[in-house]
Amino acid sequence: MKKIMIINGPNLNALGTRETNIYGRDTLDDIIEFTKKSTESLGADITAYQTNHEGEIVDLLYRALDEGFDGIVLNAAAYSHYSIAIRDAIASVKLPCVEVHLSNIHAREEFRHKSVISSVCVGMICGFGKLVYPLGVRVLCEM
């Protein structure tokens, strides 16, 4: 059984009401529950967090290492585009990390096209809505 941490960044607590034309009507709780049900057959032990604070994401990355997690699914949201602190923490913990985004960041505003965390993640899944989470878990379970 793989122990997977899902970390969600800023504004994802507002899913379901925030820019529903981009992010849909599912809440973050709905998406996490969907992910757990969708990946039951993989036997993954999933623990999910959400924070609006950059330093808390860094703390969670180190916690994943300290608590023996096998991998991380990370939606760092806006922090993906500029947080060197999160990038450095991912590189430091050396756990496989899959970057996910609900929307296709490459089809949006120019500033969203570049992710500073991608280079230290095993891969990025974006643009498939809530499916990005179970896909990220599947990747980690099959590594």
SVG drawing of the C-alpha trace seen along z (x, -y; Angstrom):
<svg xmlns="http://www.w3.org/2000/svg" viewBox="-21 -37 38 40">
<polyline fill="none" stroke="black" stroke-width="0.4" points="0.0,0.0 1.4,-3.4 1.0,-6.3 0.1,-9.4 -0.1,-13.0 -2.2,-15.4 -1.4,-19.1 -3.7,-21.8 -2.6,-25.5 -4.3,-28.9 -7.9,-29.5 -8.6,-25.8 -10.8,-26.0 -13.2,-28.1 -13.7,-25.5 -17.4,-25.0 -18.0,-28.8 -14.8,-30.3 -14.7,-30.8 -16.9,-27.8 -16.5,-28.4 -12.8,-27.4 -12.7,-25.1 -16.2,-23.6 -18.8,-23.2 -17.2,-20.5 -15.8,-21.5 -12.4,-20.4 -14.0,-17.9 -15.9,-16.5 -12.7,-16.2 -10.8,-14.5 -13.7,-12.0 -13.9,-11.3 -10.1,-10.7 -10.3,-8.3 -13.1,-6.3 -11.5,-6.4 -8.3,-4.9 -9.6,-2.4 -8.5,0.5 -4.9,-0.8 -4.9,-0.4 -3.5,-3.9 -3.7,-5.5 -4.5,-9.1 -4.2,-12.0 -5.2,-15.5 -4.5,-19.0 -5.3,-22.5 -3.7,-25.8 -3.6,-29.3 -0.1,-29.8 3.2,-29.2 5.2,-28.3 2.6,-25.7 3.0,-24.0 6.8,-23.8 6.1,-22.4 3.7,-19.8 6.4,-18.7 8.8,-18.0 6.1,-16.4 5.5,-14.0 9.1,-12.9 9.2,-12.7 6.0,-10.7 7.0,-8.1 4.8,-9.1 5.7,-7.4 4.7,-10.3 3.0,-13.7 0.3,-15.0 0.6,-18.8 -1.7,-21.5 0.4,-24.5 -2.1,-26.7 -0.7,-30.2 2.5,-29.3 3.4,-27.0 4.4,-30.0 6.7,-31.8 7.5,-30.0 11.1,-29.1 10.6,-28.1 8.2,-25.3 10.4,-24.3 13.4,-24.0 11.4,-22.0 10.3,-19.5 13.9,-19.1 15.0,-18.7 12.6,-16.0 13.3,-13.8 9.9,-12.2 8.2,-11.7 5.9,-14.6 3.3,-15.0 2.2,-18.5 -1.5,-18.8 -3.7,-21.7 -7.5,-21.5 -7.3,-23.8 -4.9,-23.7 -2.4,-26.3 -0.9,-26.5 -4.3,-27.7 -4.7,-30.5 -2.9,-33.8 0.7,-34.0 1.9,-34.3 0.4,-30.8 2.3,-29.1 5.6,-28.7 5.8,-26.6 8.9,-26.9 8.1,-23.6 7.8,-21.4 11.6,-20.8 11.6,-19.0 8.4,-17.1 8.2,-13.7 5.5,-15.1 2.6,-17.5 -1.0,-16.7 -3.2,-19.6 -6.4,-20.5 -8.6,-17.5 -10.5,-18.9 -10.9,-16.7 -9.4,-13.7 -5.9,-15.1 -6.0,-14.0 -6.7,-10.3 -4.3,-10.3 -1.6,-11.7 -2.3,-9.1 -2.2,-6.3 1.2,-7.6 2.7,-7.4 1.2,-4.0 2.7,-2.5 6.2,-4.0"/>
</svg>
